[in-house]
Amino acid sequence: MRSPATWRGAVLDGVHGLVSAGLALVLVAGNFLLGAAIIGRAVAVSLNTLYGAVLLGYIVRLGLLAVFALAFKGTGWFAAVPFAATLLVTHLGLLAAETKRVSMTLAHPGLAPSARRVADEPSTDPTSTQE
């Protein structure tokens, strides 16, 4: 683990901080992967399904993070401060990077999949001279 967050956890609370910060990094990665999987499945259905899945998925994923934090809180090796700091900083950093990437994709429509060319399709107009 070479993340600066895990080393800060080790400095703050020793081995317990290092393990708690590492757990936070694993949870953040899992959270983003689960979010991507939800979006990938929902986008194939419809736009309204995507909206609902993103909202419900966010609430469920936030609840899962809370359940993990509460489940580990009672253990002797869990350090809450490095865990929370790593979780917060890593989430905000990844969200900022993701937001920048999405806004770049939307700002440059040339990166989007190309639309079908109308000129290549046969005309359905009965008065058309196209053979």
Secondary structure as UniProt FT lines:
FT   HELIX           4..43
FT   TURN            44..45
FT   HELIX           47..73
FT   HELIX           80..107
FT   HELIX           109..111
FT   HELIX           118..120
FT   TURN            126..127
//
